[in-house]
């Protein structure tokens, strides 16, 4: 008789890797000329690292955190969510308080497994998305497709 497992081991981003992502994102945002907030969550969506530049608007803080949370939740980039919620069968998801359906959030993937999320807010949606992509590539993480 097979006894089902009562627990499982779940990988999550380390503090050092989260801080490396923040640094890489800061550089990517500087190259784009945008003032932003950058958030990194662990695999469960809990804030792991955060930074807001001196001239980033105050709302960028919450938006960056929620973008990272959204990306970690299903392992999808936030830019994908705008397409998902346009489907009437799942449109109700748009009313979830923390769900952000604009570019600038990506799951952090290592060997195909979600280990966290990154969110950037302060530029336009495409700039935020590009900065996430640059930071993930620079630190050796995979890009979600």
C-alpha positions in Angstrom: 0.0 0.0 0.0 1.3 3.4 -1.0 1.3 6.1 1.7 0.9 9.6 0.2 3.5 12.2 1.0 2.4 14.8 3.7 4.8 17.4 2.6 7.0 18.5 -0.4 10.1 20.5 -0.8 9.5 23.8 -2.6 12.4 25.8 -4.0 12.4 29.6 -3.4 14.7 32.4 -4.4 17.6 33.2 -2.0 18.1 36.6 -0.4 21.4 37.0 -2.3 19.7 36.2 -5.7 16.9 38.6 -4.9 19.4 41.4 -4.2 21.2 40.6 -7.4 18.0 40.9 -9.3 17.3 44.3 -7.7 20.8 45.5 -8.7 20.4 44.2 -12.3 16.9 45.7 -12.6 18.2 49.1 -11.2 20.8 49.1 -14.0 18.3 48.1 -16.7 15.9 50.9 -15.5 18.8 53.5 -15.5 19.6 52.4 -19.1 15.9 53.1 -20.0 15.9 56.4 -18.1 13.0 55.5 -15.8 12.5 56.0 -12.0 10.9 52.9 -10.6 10.1 50.7 -7.7 11.4 47.1 -7.9 10.0 44.2 -5.9 11.1 40.6 -5.7 8.9 38.0 -4.0 9.6 34.4 -3.0 7.8 31.5 -4.6 4.8 32.0 -2.3 4.5 35.7 -3.3 5.9 37.1 0.0 8.2 40.1 -0.4 11.9 39.2 -0.4 13.6 42.4 -1.6 12.4 45.9 -2.5 13.8 49.2 -3.7 12.2 52.5 -4.8 14.3 55.1 -6.5 14.3 58.6 -5.1 12.0 60.1 -7.8 9.7 57.2 -8.3 6.0 58.0 -7.5 4.7 56.6 -4.3 2.1 54.3 -6.0 4.9 52.5 -7.9 5.8 50.7 -4.6 2.5 48.9 -4.2 2.2 48.2 -8.0 5.7 46.7 -8.2 4.9 44.4 -5.2 1.6 43.3 -6.7 3.2 42.7 -10.1 5.7 40.4 -8.5 3.0 38.7 -6.6 0.8 38.2 -9.7 3.7 36.8 -11.7 4.7 34.3 -8.9 1.0 33.2 -8.4 0.6 31.3 -11.7 4.1 31.5 -13.2 2.9 34.0 -15.9 4.2 37.4 -16.9 1.7 40.2 -16.0 1.5 41.2 -19.6 -0.1 37.8 -20.3 -2.9 38.5 -17.8 -4.5 41.3 -19.9 -5.1 38.6 -22.5 -6.4 36.1 -20.0 -8.9 38.4 -18.3 -10.3 39.5 -21.7 -11.9 36.1 -21.9 -15.4 36.4 -20.4 -15.1 33.0 -18.7 -12.3 34.3 -16.5 -12.9 38.0 -16.6 -13.9 37.9 -12.9 -10.2 37.4 -12.0 -9.7 41.1 -12.9 -11.5 41.9 -9.6 -8.9 40.2 -7.4 -7.4 42.9 -5.3 -3.7 42.2 -6.0 -3.9 41.0 -9.6 -2.1 43.3 -12.0 -2.6 42.8 -15.7 -0.1 45.2 -17.2 3.5 44.5 -18.2 6.3 44.7 -15.7 6.0 41.5 -13.7 7.7 38.2 -14.4 7.9 34.9 -12.6 11.5 34.0 -11.6 12.1 30.6 -13.1 15.0 28.2 -12.4 15.0 24.9 -14.3 11.4 25.5 -15.2 10.3 25.9 -11.6 8.8 29.2 -10.2 11.1 30.3 -7.4 9.7 33.9 -7.1 8.4 36.9 -8.9 9.8 40.3 -10.0 7.8 43.4 -10.5 8.9 46.8 -11.7 6.7 49.9 -11.8 7.5 53.5 -12.9 8.0 53.4 -16.6 5.3 52.5 -19.1 4.2 48.9 -19.2 6.6 48.0 -22.0 9.6 49.7 -20.3 8.8 47.9 -17.0 8.5 44.6 -18.9 11.8 45.1 -20.7 13.6 46.0 -17.5 12.3 42.7 -15.9 13.5 40.7 -18.9 17.0 42.4 -18.8 17.4 41.7 -15.1 16.3 38.1 -15.3 18.7 37.4 -18.2 21.6 39.3 -16.5 21.2 37.1 -13.4 20.9 33.8 -15.2 17.2 33.1 -14.7 14.8 31.8 -17.4 12.2 34.0 -19.2 8.7 32.7 -19.0 7.1 32.3 -22.4 
